[in-house]
Amino acid sequence: MSTTIRVLLDSAGRPARRLPLTLTRGGGFMEIAVQTDENGEIHINGEPGEQIELLNAGRCLYRGPLAPRLTLTLLSDAQAGRRQGAPSGIGGGSIAYPSMQIDHVVVDGRRIETDSEGYIVRPDEWSEGFARALAEKEGLELTEEHWEVIYFLRDFYNQKHVQCTVRDMIRHFRKVWDRDRGSNRYLHQIFPNGGPQKQGNRLAGLLRTKGEH
């Protein structure tokens, strides 16, 4: 059986585009990183009635049997009115960081929502303008090296559907830069507010890495 799961941002029906999710199946023994498409959908195959769990940033969006079509809504009407950006039923906070309150940066006159750590709420709203605005807010002047890291992080995620580890960053940048600059010390030096995995992910428009506190 083929199942289409559509994830909406709110009751207005806006699709949650390119949203990273974790699909758990096989009684919890199998975890698969998935991502919604441009329509906010994922497509999976399975047996009718198979029990699955779908999570975003460690929070359960759905737990139950497969059906031919499922529609999930991240924001309840009340939460949408408060502009909290949290999945329905799990309290305040953003999609990126459910326990925190909403902040924003202004890009070309438009408010782009972040959580209070600076992680973007809706990844499909990312742009270079967002990265510049957030960097300015964090007191960071972006250089060509920063942009190389930002786009490497985005490409890595698009290919593997998981955030890049610092170890993988070091391995890559030792090859494309040199041993001194492709080091943990240097990457933390150019991303002083949380290092390349936290500040880098924020600037790249990626969600909070699983396990951060």
C-alpha positions as CSV (number, residue, x, y, z in Angstrom):
1,M,0.0,0.0,0.0
2,S,1.2,3.5,-0.9
3,T,0.6,6.2,1.7
4,T,0.8,9.9,1.1
5,I,1.4,12.0,4.3
6,R,0.8,15.7,3.8
7,V,2.1,18.1,6.5
8,L,0.5,21.5,6.7
9,L,1.8,24.5,8.6
10,D,-1.6,25.6,9.8
11,S,-5.3,25.3,9.2
12,A,-5.0,27.7,6.3
13,G,-3.5,24.8,4.4
14,R,0.0,26.1,3.7
15,P,2.3,23.1,3.0
16,A,5.3,22.5,5.2
17,R,7.9,22.4,2.4
18,R,11.2,20.6,2.7
19,L,10.6,19.9,6.4
20,P,13.0,17.3,7.9
21,L,11.2,14.4,9.6
22,T,12.1,11.1,11.2
23,L,9.9,8.1,10.3
24,T,10.0,5.3,12.8
25,R,8.6,1.9,11.8
26,G,9.1,-1.8,12.6
27,G,8.0,-1.4,16.2
28,G,10.6,1.4,16.7
29,F,13.5,-0.7,15.4
30,M,13.9,1.3,12.2
31,E,14.4,5.1,11.9
32,I,14.5,6.8,8.5
33,A,15.3,10.4,7.8
34,V,12.7,11.8,5.4
35,Q,11.8,15.3,4.1
36,T,8.6,16.7,2.7
37,D,8.6,17.8,-0.9
38,E,7.4,21.1,-2.5
39,N,3.8,20.1,-1.7
40,G,4.6,19.3,1.9
41,E,4.2,15.6,1.2
42,I,6.1,12.4,1.8
43,H,5.2,9.1,0.1
44,I,5.9,5.7,1.8
45,N,5.0,2.1,1.1
46,G,3.9,-0.4,3.8
47,E,1.3,-2.9,4.9
48,P,-2.2,-1.6,5.7
49,G,-2.5,-1.0,9.5
50,E,1.3,-0.9,10.0
51,Q,2.1,1.2,13.0
52,I,4.4,4.2,12.4
53,E,5.6,7.3,14.2
54,L,6.5,10.6,12.6
55,L,8.7,13.1,14.4
56,N,10.0,16.6,13.8
57,A,12.9,17.8,16.0
58,G,12.2,14.9,18.4
59,R,8.5,15.8,18.8
60,C,5.8,13.3,17.7
61,L,3.5,14.6,15.0
62,Y,1.7,11.3,14.4
63,R,1.7,7.8,16.0
64,G,-0.7,5.3,14.6
65,P,-1.5,3.0,11.6
66,L,-0.8,3.7,8.0
67,A,-3.7,4.8,5.9
68,P,-3.9,5.6,2.1
69,R,-3.7,9.3,3.0
70,L,-2.8,11.2,6.2
71,T,-2.9,15.0,6.7
72,L,-1.0,16.5,9.7
73,T,-1.1,20.1,10.8
74,L,1.8,21.6,12.7
75,L,-0.1,24.6,14.1
76,S,-3.5,24.6,15.8
77,D,-5.7,27.7,15.2
78,A,-4.9,29.0,18.7
79,Q,-1.2,28.6,18.2
80,A,-1.3,30.2,14.8
81,G,-3.0,33.2,16.3
82,R,-0.2,33.5,18.9
83,R,2.4,33.0,16.1
84,Q,4.1,30.3,18.1
85,G,5.1,27.9,15.3
86,A,4.7,24.7,17.4
87,P,3.3,21.4,16.2
88,S,-0.3,21.0,17.3
89,G,-0.7,19.6,20.8
90,I,2.9,20.0,22.1
91,G,2.8,23.5,23.6
92,G,4.6,26.7,22.7
93,G,7.7,27.2,20.7
94,S,8.8,26.8,17.1
95,I,9.1,24.0,14.7
96,A,12.9,24.3,14.9
97,Y,13.0,24.4,18.7
98,P,9.7,23.5,20.3
99,S,10.5,24.7,23.9
100,M,11.3,28.3,22.9
101,Q,9.5,31.5,21.9
102,I,9.4,33.1,18.5
103,D,11.7,35.8,17.4
104,H,12.4,37.1,13.9
105,V,14.7,38.9,11.5
106,V,13.7,41.3,8.8
107,V,14.6,40.4,5.2
108,D,13.7,42.9,2.5
109,G,11.0,44.3,4.7
110,R,9.5,40.9,5.5
111,R,9.6,39.3,9.0
112,I,11.1,35.8,8.9
113,E,10.4,33.9,12.1
114,T,13.1,32.2,14.1
115,D,13.1,30.7,17.6
116,S,14.8,32.7,20.3
117,E,18.1,30.9,19.5
118,G,17.9,32.1,15.8
119,Y,16.9,28.8,14.2
120,I,14.5,29.4,11.3
121,V,11.0,28.2,11.8
122,R,10.1,27.5,8.2
123,P,13.2,26.2,6.3
124,D,11.6,27.1,2.9
125,E,11.8,30.8,3.8
126,W,15.6,30.7,3.9
127,S,17.6,33.0,1.6
128,E,21.0,34.6,1.5
129,G,19.3,37.7,2.8
130,F,18.2,35.7,5.8
131,A,21.7,34.6,6.5
132,R,23.0,38.2,6.2
133,A,20.3,39.5,8.5
134,L,20.8,36.8,11.1
135,A,24.6,37.3,10.9
136,E,24.2,41.0,11.5
137,K,22.0,40.3,14.5
138,E,24.6,37.9,15.9
139,G,27.4,40.4,15.3
140,L,29.1,38.3,12.6
141,E,30.5,39.7,9.3
142,L,30.1,37.1,6.6
143,T,33.2,36.3,4.5
144,E,33.7,34.0,1.6
145,E,34.7,31.3,4.0
146,H,31.4,31.6,5.9
147,W,29.5,31.3,2.7
148,E,31.4,28.2,1.7
149,V,30.5,26.6,5.0
150,I,26.9,27.7,4.8
151,Y,26.4,26.2,1.3
152,F,28.3,23.0,2.3
153,L,26.0,22.5,5.2
154,R,22.9,23.0,3.0
155,D,24.2,20.7,0.3
156,F,25.2,18.0,2.9
157,Y,21.7,18.1,4.3
158,N,20.0,18.0,0.9
159,Q,22.0,14.9,0.0
160,K,21.9,13.0,3.3
161,H,18.9,14.5,5.1
162,V,20.8,14.9,8.4
163,Q,22.9,17.8,9.7
164,C,26.6,17.6,9.1
165,T,28.8,16.7,12.0
166,V,31.9,18.8,12.9
167,R,34.0,15.8,12.1
168,D,32.7,15.7,8.5
169,M,33.2,19.5,8.2
170,I,36.8,19.1,9.2
171,R,37.4,16.2,6.8
172,H,35.9,18.3,3.9
173,F,37.5,21.6,4.6
174,R,41.0,20.1,5.2
175,K,40.7,19.0,1.6
176,V,39.3,22.2,0.0
177,W,41.2,24.7,2.3
178,D,44.2,23.5,4.2
179,R,45.0,21.7,7.4
180,D,45.2,24.8,9.6
181,R,41.9,26.3,8.4
182,G,40.2,22.9,8.1
183,S,40.4,22.4,11.8
184,N,37.9,22.4,14.7
185,R,39.7,25.4,16.2
186,Y,39.5,27.5,13.1
187,L,35.9,26.6,12.4
188,H,34.9,27.6,15.9
189,Q,37.0,30.8,15.5
190,I,35.0,31.9,12.4
191,F,31.7,30.8,14.0
192,P,32.2,32.1,17.5
193,N,28.6,32.0,18.6
194,G,28.0,28.2,19.0
195,G,30.5,26.9,16.5
196,P,29.9,25.7,13.0
197,Q,27.3,23.1,13.9
198,K,25.1,25.5,15.8
199,Q,25.8,29.0,14.4
200,G,26.5,27.4,11.0
201,N,23.2,25.6,10.9
202,R,21.3,28.6,12.0
203,L,22.8,30.7,9.2
204,A,22.2,27.9,6.7
205,G,18.5,27.8,7.6
206,L,18.7,24.3,9.0
207,L,16.8,23.1,12.0
208,R,18.3,22.5,15.4
209,T,20.6,19.5,15.5
210,K,19.1,16.5,17.4
211,G,20.5,16.4,20.9
212,E,21.2,20.1,21.4
213,H,20.0,21.7,24.6
